[in-house]
Each structure stands twice: as C-alpha cells, then as structure tokens.
Amino acid sequence: MTSPQPTAAIAALPESRPFIAPEELAKLGGHTALLRLGANESAFGPPPAALAAMQAAVARTSWYGDPESMDLREALAARHGCTLEGLAVGAGIDDLMGLVVRAYLDLGDVSVATLGTYPTYAYHVLGYGARLETVPYHSDGTVQLEALARRAHETGARAAYLANPDNPSGTFVERSAVAAFRAALPDDCLLVLDEAYADFVATAELPAMETDPRVVRLRTFSKAYGLAGARVGYALGAREIIATFGKIRLQFGVNRTGQIGALAALHDERFIRDVVAEVARGRDEYHALAASLGLRTLPSRTNFVCIDIGSRERAEAMVAELLRRAVFVRKPGAPPLDGFIRVTVGTAEERARFGAAFTAALHALSPGATFGNRTVPGATLGNRTEGDVAVS
Ligand SMILES: *Cc1c(COP(=O)(O)O)cnc(C)c1O
C-alpha cells in the first residue's frame, strides 16, 4: 500500500521547532507559573486604550476581520508617511517572513543571514526548500555586514536577512551602515530588514522611509506595543513587493480583535514612550547587576540584555538553574554568543526577582563542574541556523 507523502523538501526537514514554549518548559520543570523573561514579551502589557478597544470588540468575534486591514493601514501609512500600497499587515513578523521567503526564494535558492540570529527566518527558509548560508557574529555581538555581503555575492543569494536592532544579541547597526550594506549586496538580492525592536530606537537613527525596491522592512506590535498574543505586524516596502505579497497572503489571517487593538495602541503614544523609557532603565539595571557579579554584557538597543556566563555549558546550566527557580530565560544557540543568556526586561518587581534568582543560580554553578544533566532542551535559540535538531 502506498501512502500520501509530503513534498521532498518537507520530507527532508528535521522534526525540530524554532522555540520551545514557556508553557512546555513550566511543565518540564514542574511549575505552575514562570517568571517570563525569555521571549521578549512586554512586561508592561498593552496600552490601556488597546485593552479597552479589544474588550469592546470581543463580542464581534463572530465577524471576520477586514482582509485589507484598512483602518490600521491608513493609520500606519500616516504614521510612516508612506502610501497604502507600500504597506501590508500580517499576523506578526513571523507570518510576513513566510511570505517573503515564499515569494522570493525558489527551491534551492540561497539566503544569507547571521548564524544564530532570530530563528523563525531560518525556519521559513528551510521550510520552503531554500538554503541558508550563514556568517557568525563578531565576538562583541555585532553583525559582520561586509562578510555577509561577500557571502551573498559568492552564493548568488536572492535574499539577505538583517534584524536591526538584532535578536538575540541586542546590538544595533547605524543607518549609514545599513545603507552601505544594501549597496554592497547584489542588486537582485532582497534585503529583509527585521525591525521588530525599531520602537526602542529613535526614528532619526533608523534608515529613512524612502522606498528602495530592494528592501522590505518588517515591524510588529508584539514588543514595545505589548500585543504579542494579538499577532499583528506589518511590512513596509515598494509597491511591487507589497503587491506580490497580496497575491499569496492569507486573507483572514489577522484576527479582528488584533486589528482593533493595534489601531488603538498606535494612538497611545504617551504609553509607548513610557514603556521605552522604563525598558531603558531596566536594561541599565541588568548591566549593573551583571557588572556587580563580575559578568560582561552586550550593549542592547532592545527590551533584553545578553549576559556572558562564560561558556556554552555554563550558560545552559544557568538556564536550567533559573528554570528550577521558576524563571524562564533563553540563550543564543551559536558561537560566539552561546556562552550568554538573554534576559527580557521585566517590571521593577520582576527585575528584583530576577536579580535574586540569578545571583543564587550563579552561586549554584561551581566553576569546572559538568552540567550535562541539567541542560534544558529547547531553551536555546537559533538551532535551525546550525542545522541541528532543537528538541531531544
Ligand atoms: C519577536 C521577534 C519577531 C516576531 O515578531 P511577531 O510580530 O510577534 O511575529 C520577529 N523578529 C524578531 C527579531 C523578533 O525579536
């Protein structure tokens, strides 16, 4: 008897996942709740105006959302000074990255990216049967832009992925360096600029909004706007790119309550400014905490900070020690950052709880000991980029 088979590209994929959810890690650790500092979710929640708008909208969940997201797109176009034709809304950046890959990478085509950067991009590249060529971070957590551009030429890459500010390092590339990177890439290579953390950076520091037909920019309501569970993101780009997405995007993929919440959140500028200021204070606290314990951190322009634990083994053990204390963090998966843990900025109270748990966990890690049995499966980010299997 013959049975239905998936396509060759999909059959060849490992059964790995880009993330193991905190819900699953809580179960593994035997906890009912975790201090969630591992997924860069906002500790400050959605703006009150967005909560109210969503609460009022829930009763109409029987309706589909507007497939054009017209109200939200009009507000976003006004905010960014672009046209409606230059803007597509999707169910988060993760959804939009899938469209980018599906639309611009054929089977076997190459995209370049930094080894160990945000893993969902690699997940889509492999999932659509394309190939990923990687260049590691510099040891200071910055992206090797020149090497990436060179690799793009060597491999005939059709797309290049840059998260800016970057996840998991937190580092930032100045706008002039982004422009130089674009200029250094092959002309027919699409620059996928993932700006999930753009709201934490001053607009003047970001590339200008003129549309280069060789660049697509991805933004989200999941981070500063505190709406990760609502699943709303958007793409900014030339009319041709947005029209291409329009041929294949899921028409009703963005839920109606999410559209309404995002629109209300966009208008609560004061709340977002306060969140960004509090996140900056929280980053300073994490840097100071690490310094007081003799540990190095990476500079960050995001809502998280990477702390150097010394080695891959020690960082994995630290993730496990924190989970034992019901604290959820993640760690970069690939060298040279695999000896770091990545900690999301919490509220002042959560930061204090983290400080206590982290200090205790550090004391529990004796130098030179082996920690193999304490490794948390799937706490690592970016395994896909290495071609590993994330879950054992
Ligand atoms: C959080 C994050 C995303 C996911 O964004 P969604 O809009 O929630 O899908 C994408 N890219 C980076 C770099 C992120 O950190």
The ligand as an SDF file (V2000), in Angstrom:
LIG
                    3D

 15 15  0  0  0  0  0  0  0  0999 V2000
    9.8890   38.9740   18.4280 C   0  0  0  0  0  0  0  0  0  0  0  0
   10.5460   38.9870   17.0900 C   0  0  0  0  0  0  0  0  0  0  0  0
    9.8160   38.6940   15.9420 C   0  0  0  0  0  0  0  0  0  0  0  0
    8.4110   38.1760   15.9930 C   0  0  0  0  0  0  0  0  0  0  0  0
    7.5110   39.1550   15.7540 O   0  0  0  0  0  0  0  0  0  0  0  0
    5.9460   38.8020   15.6440 P   0  0  0  0  0  0  0  0  0  0  0  0
    5.4130   40.0410   15.0310 O   0  0  0  0  0  0  0  0  0  0  0  0
    5.4650   38.5490   17.0260 O   0  0  0  0  0  0  0  0  0  0  0  0
    5.8080   37.6100   14.7560 O   0  0  0  0  0  0  0  0  0  0  0  0
   10.4560   38.8190   14.7140 C   0  0  0  0  0  0  0  0  0  0  0  0
   11.7310   39.1840   14.6320 N   0  0  0  0  0  0  0  0  0  0  0  0
   12.4720   39.4440   15.7290 C   0  0  0  0  0  0  0  0  0  0  0  0
   13.8950   39.8530   15.5610 C   0  0  0  0  0  0  0  0  0  0  0  0
   11.9060   39.3310   16.9870 C   0  0  0  0  0  0  0  0  0  0  0  0
   12.6580   39.5150   18.0710 O   0  0  0  0  0  0  0  0  0  0  0  0
  1  2  1  0
  2  3  1  0
  2 14  2  0
  3  4  1  0
  3 10  2  0
  4  5  1  0
  5  6  1  0
  6  7  2  0
  6  8  1  0
  6  9  1  0
 10 11  1  0
 11 12  2  0
 12 13  1  0
 12 14  1  0
 14 15  1  0
M  END
$$$$
